[in-house]
Amino acid sequence: MRLLLDTNALIWAVLRPWQLSQRALDAISDGDNAVFMSVVNAWEVAIKASLGKLVVPDDIEARIRRGCADSGFGILPVELRHAFEVGRLPLHHKDPFDRLLVAQARIEGLTLVSIDRQLHAYNLDVLW
């Protein structure tokens, strides 16, 4: 399985794995699965932390880098085709970060690891 972590799932995987569902934790920990974080995750953390909407440690960048390296997570860049796919998505969800993650998951054929039930409205696999 090829997994893309939603931002909450990434933060929990790196800082508080006990907050992940058992199913998500098992899938992320399974060495046969390819797990990716997206540049979108870092963008969301940076923006929401700067606005005071997300409380994270001061060294969150270093922790995410270390956690991804230690866990073997790949980093998915944002490409033009991902950005334009957002415009083709129905408006089931208005959060721009989640919409871009959905677009990436659809284009790249990834299962999105997310607690967000609204994402099930899109035509993609969501694991939690």
ABEGO torsion letter per residue (X at the ends): XBBBBBAAAAAAAAABAAABBAAAAAAAABAABBBBBBAAAAAAAAAAAAAGABBBBAAAAAAAAAAAAAAGBBBBBBBAAAAAAAAABBBABABAAAAAAAAAAAAAGBBBBBABAAAAABBBBBBX
